Amino acid sequence: MKLLPSRKKKAEADGSENGEVEAVAKPTRGERAAQAKQLATHHGTQSGIDVAGWVDSRTNATGIFTAMMSRHVPKGTNWFYTLGSATMFIFAMQAITGVFLSMYYTPSATQAYASITHLTNEVFMGEFVRGLHKWGASLMIILIFLHMARTFFFGAYKYPRELNWVIGVVLLILTTVMGLTGYLLPFDQRSFWATIVANNITASGPVVGPYLADFLRAGPDFSATTLSRFYALHMMVVPGLIGALIGAHLFFVVKLGTTAPPWVRAGRPKGSRPTEAVAAGVAVEDLDEVAVNGAVTVADAEPPAEAEVDAAEAEEVEAKPAEETEAETAAPEPAEEAAEEASSEEDGEVNS
């Protein structure tokens, strides 16, 4: 019987110590072929599941997707709550159409307008894609304003969602910046002069206004470098910041939940006191303590011992007759006055 080389060496080593050699049978060619076929069949049928499981075990994508899709939605949720999702969808559409437009656009002061004309008139579906990108920019600004208005009027900016409100304000600013930087890219007469007006308005801002205007112009005046800078901001910097902040925004939405509309009354939690049992206190004087939200003050819960003693003594005094009270409360005469009275009585008896 043949032994495999590696196992043979191991067997020889074990045999030198134990004095015996264990023989291992080598599988035949048919057995190896059957085993390889079985493994190929297994991996061929389970390849998709194995890859998905491998990715999920390292990213926990299933848990994240479940947390986002099966989270609690408050009662009274309506179509106003879809404004944020609609804004995110428009941003994704802007990113996709922007990638296709950048394949044909040339960020050059002499060739930008010609590349836009070529894209619109000669490229297959170029006018459609450019129209989606152009009108999507205006729609995104409108939707984000409506979303912020809904958040404000529904009170969703209050505790504990203040940080999410700040992120939303920054996203609003970045959206307007992305619209401004993209408006110059056709580099025609209208976009050129409109961008100059917008840049002059930026320069009129306090403290940082002039420096920000010089940064956007890439110098003191408009030039070919200005178009390149606007293109870089529009294609890479601003979309990257927006994508990162949208991720943080969604994280806080999933973590903190969604607020109910202001006209929907929140249900009473389990174990809490009924509403009718909570009495509203009214202060009679300025220094009176009033129970708030059913809370019991210390004076009401545990009165001091001295107050109890004084009240008991007052009841005892009221219960006694007036004469006994006067007799008990009358102050005793001093010892000297009593002695003088006794001596005066003795002198009177002697004289008599």
C-alpha positions in Angstrom: 0.0 0.0 0.0 1.4 3.4 -1.0 1.7 6.3 1.4 1.5 10.0 0.6 5.0 11.7 0.8 4.1 14.2 3.6 2.1 11.7 5.5 4.9 9.1 5.0 7.4 11.4 6.6 5.1 12.0 9.5 4.4 8.3 9.9 8.2 7.6 9.8 8.7 10.2 12.5 5.9 8.8 14.6 7.2 5.3 14.0 10.7 6.2 15.2 9.2 7.4 18.5 6.4 4.8 19.0 8.0 2.0 17.1 5.1 1.6 14.7 4.0 3.1 11.4 0.4 4.0 10.5 -0.4 3.5 6.9 -2.7 6.1 5.1 -4.5 5.0 2.0 -4.1 7.3 -1.0 -7.5 8.2 -2.7 -7.9 6.8 -6.2 -8.3 8.9 -9.3 -12.0 8.3 -9.4 -12.5 9.3 -5.8 -10.7 12.6 -6.4 -12.7 13.3 -9.5 -16.0 12.7 -7.7 -14.9 14.9 -4.8 -13.9 17.7 -7.1 -17.2 17.4 -9.0 -19.1 17.6 -5.8 -17.3 20.7 -4.6 -17.8 22.4 -8.0 -21.5 21.7 -7.9 -21.8 23.0 -4.4 -19.9 26.3 -5.1 -21.7 26.7 -8.4 -25.2 26.6 -6.8 -24.3 28.6 -3.7 -21.9 31.2 -5.3 -24.5 34.0 -5.2 -25.6 33.3 -1.6 -22.0 32.9 -0.4 -20.9 36.3 -1.9 -23.9 38.1 -0.5 -23.4 36.5 2.9 -19.6 37.3 2.8 -20.4 41.0 2.1 -23.2 41.1 4.6 -21.0 39.6 7.4 -18.5 42.4 6.9 -20.7 45.4 6.3 -23.9 44.5 8.3 -25.9 45.8 5.3 -28.9 43.7 6.3 -29.1 45.2 9.7 -28.7 48.8 8.4 -31.4 48.2 5.7 -33.7 46.6 8.3 -33.2 49.5 10.7 -34.1 52.0 8.0 -37.0 50.2 6.4 -38.7 48.8 9.6 -38.3 51.8 11.9 -41.3 53.1 13.8 -43.3 55.8 11.9 -45.5 58.0 14.1 -49.2 58.2 13.7 -50.4 61.0 11.4 -47.5 60.7 9.0 -48.5 62.1 5.6 -47.0 63.2 2.2 -45.2 66.2 3.8 -42.7 63.6 5.2 -41.6 62.6 1.7 -40.0 65.9 0.9 -36.7 64.8 2.3 -36.7 61.6 0.3 -37.7 63.5 -2.8 -34.8 65.9 -2.3 -32.3 63.0 -1.9 -33.7 61.3 -5.1 -33.2 64.5 -7.1 -29.6 64.8 -5.8 -28.9 61.3 -7.0 -30.4 62.1 -10.4 -28.2 65.2 -10.5 -25.1 63.2 -9.8 -25.9 60.6 -12.4 -26.8 63.1 -15.2 -23.8 65.2 -14.2 -21.5 62.3 -14.8 -22.9 61.8 -18.3 -22.7 65.5 -19.1 -19.0 65.7 -17.9 -18.1 63.1 -20.6 -18.8 65.7 -23.3 -18.1 69.0 -21.5 -14.9 70.9 -21.9 -14.1 73.3 -19.1 -12.4 75.9 -21.3 -13.3 79.5 -21.9 -13.0 79.0 -25.7 -14.6 75.6 -26.0 -17.2 75.4 -23.1 -20.1 76.8 -25.1 -19.2 74.8 -28.2 -19.2 71.5 -26.2 -22.6 72.4 -24.7 -24.0 73.0 -28.2 -22.5 69.8 -29.5 -24.0 67.9 -26.5 -27.4 69.4 -27.0 -27.7 69.0 -30.8 -25.7 66.0 -31.8 -25.2 63.6 -28.9 -27.9 60.9 -28.6 -30.4 61.9 -25.9 -28.0 64.7 -24.9 -30.7 67.3 -24.9 -32.9 65.1 -22.6 -30.1 64.4 -20.1 -29.1 68.1 -20.1 -32.8 69.1 -19.5 -33.0 66.7 -16.6 -29.9 68.2 -15.1 -31.0 71.8 -15.7 -34.5 71.5 -14.3 -33.4 69.1 -11.6 -31.2 71.8 -10.1 -34.2 74.2 -9.7 -36.4 71.4 -8.4 -33.8 70.4 -5.8 -33.6 73.9 -4.4 -37.4 74.1 -4.3 -37.8 70.8 -2.5 -35.1 71.5 0.1 -36.8 74.8 0.9 -40.1 73.0 1.3 -38.5 70.3 3.4 -36.9 72.9 5.7 -40.2 74.7 6.0 -42.0 71.4 7.0 -39.3 70.7 9.6 -39.7 74.2 11.1 -43.5 74.3 11.2 -43.8 70.8 12.6 -41.3 71.5 15.3 -38.9 68.8 14.2 -35.8 71.0 14.9 -36.3 70.8 18.7 -34.6 68.5 21.2 -33.0 66.1 20.5 -32.8 66.9 16.8 -30.9 70.2 16.9 -27.8 68.9 15.3 -29.8 67.4 12.4 -31.4 70.8 11.9 -27.9 72.4 11.7 -26.9 69.8 9.1 -30.0 70.6 7.1 -29.1 74.3 7.1 -25.6 73.5 5.8 -27.1 71.3 3.1 -29.4 74.1 2.1 -26.4 76.5 1.7 -24.3 73.9 -0.2 -27.3 73.3 -2.6 -27.4 77.0 -3.5 -23.6 77.0 -3.9 -23.9 74.0 -6.3 -26.6 75.8 -8.3 -24.4 79.0 -8.5 -21.3 77.1 -9.6 -23.2 75.1 -12.2 -24.9 78.2 -13.7 -21.6 79.5 -15.1 -20.6 76.3 -16.9 -22.3 76.9 -20.3 -20.2 80.2 -20.3 -22.6 82.1 -22.5 -23.5 85.8 -22.1 -26.4 85.2 -19.6 -24.4 82.9 -17.3 -21.3 85.1 -17.5 -23.0 88.3 -16.4 -25.3 86.7 -13.9 -22.3 85.1 -12.2 -20.5 88.4 -12.0 -23.6 89.9 -10.3 -23.8 87.1 -7.8 -20.0 87.3 -7.1 -20.3 91.1 -6.4 -23.1 90.4 -4.0 -20.9 87.9 -2.2 -18.1 90.5 -2.1 -20.4 92.9 -0.2 -20.6 90.5 2.8 -19.0 91.5 6.1 -15.4 90.5 6.9 -15.1 87.3 4.8 -17.1 88.6 1.8 -14.2 90.1 -0.3 -12.0 87.1 0.4 -14.7 84.6 -0.6 -15.3 86.6 -3.8 -11.6 86.5 -4.7 -11.5 82.8 -4.0 -14.5 82.1 -6.3 -13.0 84.3 -9.1 -9.5 82.8 -8.6 -8.2 86.3 -8.7 -9.3 89.9 -8.9 -11.1 89.5 -12.2 -13.0 86.9 -14.1 -10.8 84.7 -16.4 -10.5 81.2 -17.8 -9.2 80.1 -14.3 -12.6 81.1 -12.9 -14.4 78.6 -15.1 -12.0 75.8 -14.1 -12.5 76.6 -10.4 -16.3 76.7 -10.7 -16.2 73.4 -12.6 -14.0 71.7 -9.9 -16.3 73.0 -7.1 -19.4 72.0 -8.9 -18.2 68.5 -9.9 -16.1 67.3 -6.9 -16.1 69.5 -3.7 -19.7 70.5 -3.2 -21.2 67.1 -4.2 -18.8 65.3 -1.9 -19.7 67.5 1.0 -23.4 67.1 0.2 -23.1 63.3 0.0 -21.3 63.1 3.4 -23.8 65.3 5.1 -26.7 63.4 3.7 -25.3 60.2 5.2 -25.0 61.9 8.6 -28.5 63.3 8.2 -29.9 59.9 7.5 -28.0 58.4 10.5 -29.6 60.9 12.9 -33.1 60.3 11.3 -32.8 56.6 11.9 -31.3 57.0 15.4 -33.6 59.7 16.7 -36.8 58.8 14.8 -39.4 61.0 13.2 -41.6 63.5 15.0 -45.4 63.3 14.8 -47.4 66.2 13.3 -48.3 68.9 15.8 -52.0 68.2 15.5 -51.6 64.6 16.6 -51.8 64.1 20.3 -49.2 61.8 21.7 -50.4 58.8 23.6 -49.9 58.4 27.4 -47.0 56.1 28.2 -47.6 52.9 30.1 -47.4 53.3 33.9 -47.8 57.0 33.9 -50.5 58.8 35.9 -53.8 59.7 34.3 -54.2 63.2 33.1 -57.2 63.9 35.3 -55.2 62.9 38.4 -52.6 65.7 37.8 -54.0 68.8 39.5 -52.7 72.2 38.4 -51.6 74.4 41.4 -52.3 78.0 41.8 -50.1 80.2 44.0 -52.0 82.4 46.5 -48.9 84.4 47.5 -45.6 85.2 45.9 -43.6 82.7 47.9 -46.0 79.8 47.8 -44.8 76.5 46.4 -46.9 75.1 43.6 -46.9 71.5 42.4 -45.9 71.3 38.7 -47.0 68.3 36.5 -48.2 66.3 39.5 -45.0 66.7 41.5 -45.4 66.8 45.3 -43.4 69.4 47.2 -41.3 68.5 50.2 -43.6 70.5 52.5 -46.7 68.6 51.3 -45.0 65.2 51.4 -43.2 65.3 54.7 -44.1 68.3 57.0 -41.4 69.2 59.6 -41.7 67.8 63.1 -41.8 71.2 64.7 -44.9 72.1 62.7 -46.7 69.0 63.9 -45.8 69.7 67.5 -47.0 73.3 67.3 -50.3 72.2 65.7 -50.9 69.6 68.5 -50.1 72.1 71.2 -52.6 74.6 69.7 -55.3 72.0 69.7 -54.7 71.1 73.3 -54.8 74.8 74.3 -58.1 75.3 72.5 -59.6 72.3 74.2 -58.9 73.5 77.8 -61.2 75.9 79.7 -60.2 79.5 79.7 -59.6 79.6 83.5 -57.3 76.7 83.5 -55.4 78.2 80.6 -55.0 81.5 82.5 -53.9 79.7 85.6 -51.4 77.7 83.8 -50.1 80.6 81.7 -49.9 83.0 84.8 -46.3 83.7 85.8 -45.4 82.6 89.4 -44.5 85.4 91.9 -40.9 85.9 92.9 -39.7 84.4 96.2 -38.8 87.8 97.6 -42.3 89.2 97.2 -43.8 86.1 98.9 -41.4 86.6 101.9 -42.3 90.2 102.3 -46.0 89.5 102.4 -45.4 86.8 105.0 -43.4 89.2 107.2 -46.0 91.9 106.9 -48.7 89.6 108.1 -46.7 88.5 111.1 -46.2 92.2 112.1 -49.9 92.8 111.9 -50.6 90.0 114.3 -48.0 91.2 116.8 -49.4 94.7 116.8 -52.9 93.4 117.4 
